[in-house]
Structures are given as C-alpha cells and as structure tokens.
C-alpha cells in the first residue's frame, strides 16, 4: 500500500513540476494534437536550403555536363515529394491537403552553391512550414545525390536549411534574411 501511495505521490509531483507540453503528456507519453476545433485558414510557407557545390561541380551543373544529366527536374520532383510525404517522415506532423508546392533552384556563382527555395500553400487547420522545410531538405539531398558521382563527396555540403516565411494560422513569421534576399521568391496568391 505504501508503494502505491509513493507512485501516486511521485506521479503528482512530476505532473506539477513538469511543464505542460503539447506533444507529450504529463507521463511522458506521445500526444497527437487534436486540431478539430481550429479554424480553416489560408496558409503558406517558404523554406530554403543551400548546397555548396565547389568549383568543379558548380561549373558542371551550370553547363549541364554532370554524368547523371540535368539535375533540376530531379531536384524539383524530390522537393515536391518531400512536401507531400512530410507527415510520413515527421512523426507528429498532421497530413494536410497541399494546394501548391513550388521548388526553385538558383545557382550562385559567388558562393559556388545552389540555393533551393520551396513554397507551399494550403487551406487548413495546421501546417505548412514543416512541409516547406522538409521539401527544401529532401531537394538538397537529391541534389547531393545527383552530384556525388562527379567526385562530389569532397566538395558537397548541405546546409543552412531554414524557414524564411510563414503566413496563416496562429503566428506569422518572417526571417530577417528574407528582406535582404527578396529575389527568387515563389509566386503566392495576390490576396496575401
């Protein structure tokens, strides 16, 4: 009997000391958030990733002379697939109805890198920043894969994966770098 009181006391003690989390309950068990009472809103997010290519690979990519061929369609498709499969990859991410996904790749000679920017649009109760970030990450991995057979292991570096902008839902977010890098934004609805 004293062991049961200890367990109850210990449980109560933990629940008062532990902050209230949204995805983990007071006992440490996973909680999939209920979004049924949330309003449907228009949402969009832009995320980006960068792949440093190095001099040799940069010029092969820019002249379309890689062994595997033109990388841009493959990278764009990988980014779109990453967006669509986000809830399969991120355990507590809700599946959402994607209305639009756009992947843009820009080669930057100054830094010998490729900048991948992904814009995702939906109308829903949750989303789309994780979809944009996942799309940018998967696209960067696909770009790495397309370039690695050209001796890229020594030169390729994936980095700087970040959310640039998120609009809709509870909080909007705009990265400070967003204002310094307004070029190459994907087109979004003019009503926003």
C-alpha positions in Angstrom: 0.0 0.0 0.0 2.8 2.4 0.8 4.3 1.6 -2.6 1.1 2.7 -4.4 1.0 5.9 -2.4 4.6 6.5 -3.4 3.7 6.0 -7.1 0.7 8.4 -6.8 2.8 10.9 -4.9 5.6 10.6 -7.4 3.2 10.9 -10.4 1.5 14.0 -8.9 4.9 15.5 -8.0 6.1 15.0 -11.6 2.9 16.5 -13.1 3.2 19.7 -11.1 6.9 20.1 -11.8 6.8 19.2 -15.5 5.7 22.0 -17.8 2.6 21.3 -19.9 3.7 20.2 -23.3 1.5 19.9 -26.4 3.0 16.8 -27.9 3.9 14.9 -24.7 1.6 14.4 -21.7 2.5 14.6 -18.0 3.5 11.0 -18.0 5.9 11.4 -21.0 3.5 9.7 -23.5 3.2 11.0 -27.0 0.2 13.1 -27.7 -1.1 13.7 -31.3 -2.7 17.2 -31.2 -6.4 17.5 -31.8 -7.0 20.2 -34.4 -10.7 19.6 -34.8 -11.7 22.9 -33.1 -9.2 25.0 -35.1 -10.4 27.3 -37.9 -9.5 26.6 -41.5 -7.2 29.4 -42.7 -5.2 30.1 -45.8 -1.5 29.3 -45.1 1.7 29.4 -46.9 5.4 28.9 -46.0 8.7 29.4 -47.7 11.8 27.5 -46.7 15.2 27.2 -48.2 18.4 25.1 -48.2 21.8 25.6 -49.6 24.2 23.1 -51.1 27.8 24.2 -51.5 29.0 22.6 -54.7 32.6 23.5 -55.0 34.2 24.9 -58.2 34.3 21.8 -60.4 30.8 20.6 -59.7 29.3 24.1 -59.9 30.6 24.5 -63.4 29.4 21.0 -64.4 25.9 21.8 -63.0 25.8 25.2 -64.7 26.9 23.8 -68.0 24.6 20.7 -67.7 27.5 18.3 -68.0 27.1 16.1 -65.0 27.3 12.3 -65.5 23.7 11.8 -64.3 22.3 14.5 -66.6 20.1 17.5 -65.9 19.7 17.7 -62.1 17.0 20.4 -62.0 13.9 18.3 -62.8 15.0 15.6 -60.4 15.7 18.0 -57.6 12.3 19.8 -58.1 10.5 16.5 -58.1 12.3 15.4 -55.0 11.3 18.6 -53.3 7.7 18.2 -54.2 7.7 14.6 -53.0 9.3 15.7 -49.7 6.5 18.2 -49.3 3.8 15.5 -50.0 5.4 12.9 -47.6 6.1 15.2 -44.7 3.6 13.6 -42.4 5.1 10.2 -43.2 8.5 11.4 -42.2 7.8 13.6 -39.2 6.1 11.5 -36.5 3.6 14.0 -35.1 3.0 16.1 -38.2 -0.6 16.2 -39.4 -1.3 15.2 -43.0 -2.5 18.3 -44.8 -4.1 19.0 -48.2 -1.4 20.7 -50.2 -2.8 23.1 -52.8 0.5 24.2 -54.3 4.2 23.3 -54.0 6.8 25.2 -55.9 10.6 24.4 -55.9 13.1 26.9 -57.3 16.8 26.3 -57.7 19.2 29.2 -58.1 22.9 28.7 -58.8 25.1 31.3 -57.0 28.5 31.7 -58.7 29.8 33.9 -55.9 29.5 31.2 -53.3 29.7 28.2 -55.7 26.4 26.9 -54.3 22.8 26.1 -55.2 20.0 27.7 -53.2 16.8 25.7 -53.1 13.6 27.6 -52.2 10.4 25.8 -51.6 7.0 27.5 -51.3 3.9 25.5 -50.0 0.3 26.7 -50.0 -2.7 25.1 -48.3 -6.0 25.9 -46.7 -6.3 24.0 -43.4 -6.2 23.8 -39.7 -2.5 23.3 -39.4 0.6 23.3 -41.5 2.7 24.2 -43.9 6.0 25.2 -42.5 7.1 21.6 -41.8 6.2 20.7 -45.4 8.3 23.6 -46.8 11.3 22.7 -44.6 11.0 19.0 -45.5 10.7 19.8 -49.2 13.8 22.0 -49.1 15.8 19.3 -47.2 14.8 16.5 -49.5 15.5 18.6 -52.6 19.0 19.3 -51.2 19.6 15.6 -50.6 18.5 14.8 -54.1 20.9 17.5 -55.5 23.7 15.9 -53.4 22.9 12.5 -54.8 22.9 13.8 -58.4 26.3 15.4 -58.0 28.2 12.9 -55.8 29.3 10.7 -58.7 31.4 13.6 -60.0 33.8 13.4 -57.1 31.4 15.5 -55.0 31.9 13.8 -51.7 34.9 16.1 -51.1 33.1 19.3 -52.2 29.4 18.9 -51.5 28.0 20.4 -48.3 24.3 20.7 -47.4 23.5 23.5 -45.0 21.5 26.5 -44.0 18.1 24.8 -44.0 15.7 27.4 -42.6 12.2 28.7 -42.6 12.0 32.0 -44.5 8.4 32.9 -44.1 5.2 31.5 -42.7 1.8 33.2 -43.0 -1.5 31.9 -41.7 -2.5 30.1 -38.5 -1.8 31.4 -35.0 1.5 33.2 -35.7 3.1 34.6 -38.8 6.9 34.5 -39.1 9.4 36.3 -41.4 13.1 35.6 -41.2 15.2 38.7 -41.1 17.3 37.4 -44.0 14.1 37.4 -46.0 14.2 41.2 -46.5 17.8 41.0 -47.7 17.1 38.2 -50.2 13.8 39.2 -51.8 14.8 37.7 -55.2 13.7 34.4 -56.4 10.5 34.2 -54.3 7.9 31.8 -55.5 4.6 33.3 -56.6 1.8 33.2 -54.0 -1.7 34.3 -54.1 -2.1 38.0 -54.5 -4.7 38.2 -51.7 -1.9 37.7 -49.1 
